[in-house]
Amino acid sequence: MAKVEQVLSLEPQHELKFRGPFTDVVTTNLKLGNPTDRNVCFKVKTTAPRRYCVRPNSGIIDAGASINVSGRRWTADEEDSAEQQPHFSASPNWEGGRP
């Protein structure tokens, strides 16, 4: 079986942290890196789009480059409970399709 190439690097790797108080918009950053020698398209999604906004939420990362993506948490009347924790996912794809 062929080894899968790492197409995107994420920083932080595991979770985004939003630090309150949540009486105003709170922003955190995610760094997406492209360690390959080809341009890579990406899309970032959240499971809670009414509470969180991601910008840019899609685009192209040049070979060997990286970009910063901002995650914004809008104000809310109540905090997220453990059952309502939002999830973010970053999906890569080769520019122009698969190799």
C-alpha positions in Angstrom: 0.0 0.0 0.0 1.4 3.4 -0.9 2.2 6.0 1.8 -0.3 8.8 1.9 1.4 12.2 1.4 0.8 14.9 4.0 -0.9 17.6 2.1 -1.8 20.1 4.8 0.0 21.0 8.1 -2.1 22.6 10.8 -1.0 24.8 13.7 -2.3 24.2 16.2 -2.6 20.5 15.3 -5.5 19.4 17.4 -7.8 22.1 18.6 -8.6 25.8 18.4 -8.9 27.7 21.7 -11.3 30.6 22.0 -10.5 32.7 25.1 -13.4 34.7 26.7 -15.0 36.8 27.9 -17.6 36.1 25.2 -19.4 39.4 25.5 -17.7 40.5 22.3 -16.4 38.7 19.2 -13.4 36.5 20.0 -10.9 35.5 17.3 -8.3 32.8 17.1 -6.0 31.7 14.3 -5.2 28.5 12.5 -2.1 28.3 10.3 -2.5 26.0 7.2 0.8 25.0 5.6 1.4 23.3 2.3 4.6 21.1 2.6 4.2 19.7 -0.9 5.7 20.9 -4.2 2.2 21.5 -5.8 -0.5 24.1 -5.1 -3.2 22.8 -2.8 -6.8 23.9 -2.5 -8.4 23.9 0.9 -11.8 24.3 2.5 -12.4 24.9 6.3 -15.8 24.1 7.8 -17.5 24.3 11.2 -20.4 22.3 12.6 -21.7 25.5 14.2 -21.9 28.1 11.4 -24.3 30.4 13.3 -21.9 30.8 16.2 -18.5 30.5 14.4 -17.2 32.1 11.2 -14.0 31.1 9.3 -12.2 33.4 7.0 -10.9 32.7 4.4 -12.9 29.5 4.4 -11.5 28.2 1.1 -8.6 29.0 -1.2 -5.4 27.9 -2.7 -2.1 27.6 -0.9 1.0 27.8 -3.1 3.6 25.0 -2.9 5.8 25.4 0.2 3.7 28.3 1.5 1.3 28.8 4.4 -1.7 31.0 5.3 -3.5 32.2 8.4 -7.2 31.4 8.8 -9.2 33.4 11.4 -11.9 31.7 13.4 -14.4 34.1 15.0 -16.8 33.2 17.7 -19.8 35.5 17.9 -21.3 36.6 21.2 -23.7 34.1 22.8 -26.1 34.0 25.7 -24.8 30.7 26.9 -21.5 28.9 26.8 -20.9 25.8 24.7 -21.6 22.6 26.7 -19.5 19.5 26.2 -22.3 18.0 24.0 -22.4 21.2 21.8 -18.6 21.7 21.2 -18.2 22.8 17.6 -15.9 21.0 15.3 -13.7 22.5 12.6 -12.3 20.5 9.6 -9.8 21.5 7.0 -10.1 19.5 3.7 -7.3 19.6 1.1 -7.5 18.8 -2.6 -4.9 19.2 -5.4 -5.4 22.3 -7.6 -6.8 21.0 -10.8 -7.8 17.6 -9.4 -5.8 14.6 -8.2 -2.3 13.8 -9.5 
